[in-house]
Amino acid sequence: MLVMPYAFYQPDNAARLERLGVARIIGRKHYTARRAAAELDRLLTDARYAERATMAARRVGREEAVRVTCDAVEECAGVHAEWARQA
């Protein structure tokens, strides 16, 4: 993944992706077509990026983020406790 963070939360997210080994970053002030092409070439020819992306995808695929989030919302709303009593 080639990332050019612009503002707000994007620089932090870009840094996280780079630390995971799945992305390269080009700063806005340093972006050129030549640099973008070189970074894309590196991403596409270095197998480590594909391997790390595959590993990250597997890990994310195992997460139950929707269920965990819904449980937390229901608990905060007191709904979960009500359903538990009915079961």
C-alpha positions as CSV (number, residue, x, y, z in Angstrom):
1,M,0.0,0.0,0.0
2,L,1.4,3.4,-0.9
3,V,0.1,6.1,1.5
4,M,0.3,9.9,1.2
5,P,-1.1,11.2,4.5
6,Y,-2.7,14.6,4.2
7,A,-4.2,15.7,7.6
8,F,-5.9,14.8,10.8
9,Y,-5.5,11.1,11.7
10,Q,-3.9,10.1,8.4
11,P,-0.2,10.5,9.5
12,D,-0.8,8.3,12.5
13,N,-2.6,5.6,10.4
14,A,0.2,5.8,7.8
15,A,2.8,5.3,10.4
16,R,1.0,2.3,11.8
17,L,0.7,0.7,8.4
18,E,4.4,1.3,7.8
19,R,5.3,-0.3,11.2
20,L,3.2,-3.3,10.3
21,G,5.4,-3.6,7.2
22,V,2.5,-3.4,4.7
23,A,2.9,0.1,3.4
24,R,5.3,2.8,2.2
25,I,4.8,6.5,2.9
26,I,5.4,9.5,0.8
27,G,4.9,12.9,2.4
28,R,2.8,15.5,0.5
29,K,5.8,17.8,0.0
30,H,7.9,15.0,-1.3
31,Y,5.4,13.4,-3.8
32,T,6.5,13.2,-7.4
33,A,5.5,10.8,-10.1
34,R,9.0,9.4,-10.2
35,R,9.1,8.8,-6.4
36,A,5.6,7.2,-6.4
37,A,6.6,4.9,-9.3
38,A,9.8,3.9,-7.4
39,E,7.8,3.2,-4.2
40,L,5.2,1.2,-6.1
41,D,7.9,-0.8,-7.7
42,R,9.4,-1.6,-4.3
43,L,6.0,-2.6,-2.9
44,L,5.3,-4.9,-5.9
45,T,8.7,-6.5,-6.1
46,D,9.5,-7.1,-2.5
47,A,7.7,-10.2,-1.5
48,R,7.8,-9.2,2.2
49,Y,5.1,-6.6,1.7
50,A,2.7,-9.2,0.3
51,E,3.6,-11.7,3.0
52,R,2.9,-9.1,5.8
53,A,-0.3,-8.0,4.1
54,T,-1.5,-11.6,4.0
55,M,-0.7,-12.1,7.7
56,A,-2.5,-8.9,8.6
57,A,-5.5,-9.9,6.6
58,R,-5.7,-13.2,8.3
59,R,-5.4,-11.6,11.8
60,V,-8.2,-9.1,11.0
61,G,-10.3,-11.8,9.5
62,R,-10.2,-13.7,12.8
63,E,-11.3,-10.7,14.9
64,E,-14.9,-10.4,15.9
65,A,-15.0,-6.7,16.0
66,V,-18.7,-6.3,15.1
67,R,-19.8,-8.7,17.8
68,V,-17.5,-7.2,20.4
69,T,-18.6,-3.7,19.6
70,C,-22.3,-4.6,19.7
71,D,-21.8,-6.4,23.0
72,A,-20.1,-3.2,24.4
73,V,-22.9,-0.9,23.1
74,E,-25.6,-3.2,24.5
75,E,-23.9,-3.4,27.9
76,C,-23.6,0.3,28.1
77,A,-27.3,0.6,27.2
78,G,-28.3,-2.0,29.7
79,V,-29.8,-4.1,26.9
80,H,-27.4,-7.0,27.4
81,A,-28.4,-7.5,31.0
82,E,-32.1,-7.5,30.1
83,W,-31.6,-10.1,27.4
84,A,-29.5,-12.3,29.8
85,R,-32.4,-12.3,32.3
86,Q,-34.9,-13.4,29.6
87,A,-32.7,-16.3,28.4
